[in-house]
Amino acid sequence: YNSDGIDFNYLRAPILKKAYSYTDGVKITWKDANDEAEKYYVYRKTSSGWKKLGSTTKKYYTDKTATSGKTYTYTVKPVSKNNIGSYNSKGITEKYIAMPKLGTVTFDSSNRAKVTWNAVSGADSYKVYRKINGADEWTEIAVVKGGSKTSYLDKVSKKSGYTYQYTIKAIDGDATSYYNKTGIKNMYLSKPSAKLSNIIAEDGVLNVKITWKAINGAESYKVLRQVDGESSWTTIAENLTETSFYDATVQNGVKYRYAVRAVNGEAISRYNSIYIVALNRPAMESVEVTDSGVALGWTAIEGADTYYIYRRAENDASQP
């Protein structure tokens, strides 16, 4: 016999703890039953037996070759030098459901938040979670039935200046995907309501004055204009921090439509539009006292279909 013999270090099978759908595959975790393993071999069961996936020095491994909607069984062997230890022959089983890829958050004309994501193979429904204004915890707000569904309308009442954040889990029976911890978000900004008026500047140039009320959460505003007959909007001012703007590029007798949008970073409000016909101020040409009263004459203004006449008494400083 060989008097020197041969060393053999028996390595017990690792204790399989958990297998679950992770960000990019099935993650398997275990506990070392020996505290002597230098590394671990990870196996996945196939129709012909166990297939080695890879090795790791950690006590976890992610199978990035898994296909969403399929069920897999895994086991782990400890390795010390050239000695490969025992393993759990039953293994640990998990149905892999891929993490949904998130799309966008947008607000519709009814102030509902539309959340979108990509469909996940093998999923039969989706759970929708929400945070408002950076809350610490996610709140489940809905379950969307149907694996092909890729959007949800959140009808909760929105507050201007508040940020609405969402994430999604894909579901198939008891199997649940991982989720994007950051989520997707957007700030809701109310629509500014504009008022318009024709103004003659000190230099005599016709202006359209646009005014609106401040919107909570807005850092700036942009003004859009559409000339009558045109289908597209033109931005004529942006990065405005005041709540008024004078458009000195108008032409008398032309009909213009205006809209104001509130902005905060990438967040931008929807808008209401309002129109006005740009009209110059009539110049008084004559005032004549007649037997029947006071006769007034003024220059005709192109585009005007009506004229309003105002009167004030001497020493009256009021404006029409």
ABEGO torsion letter per residue (X at the ends): XBAAEBBBBBBBBBBBABBBBBAAEBBBBBBBAAGABABBBBBBBBAAEBBBAEBBABABBBBAABBBGBBBBBBBBBBBEABBBBBBAAEBBBBBBBBBBBBBBBBBAAGBBBBBBBBBBGBABBBBBBBBGGBABBBBABBBBEAABABBBBABBBBBGBBBBBBBBBBBEABBBBBBAAEBBBBBBBBBBBBBBBBBBAAGBBBBBBBBBBBBGBABBBBBBBBBGBABBBBABBGBABABBBBAABBBGBBBBBBBBBBBEABBBBBBBBBBBBBBBBBBABBBBBAAEBBBBBBBBBGBABBBBBBBBBGBABBX
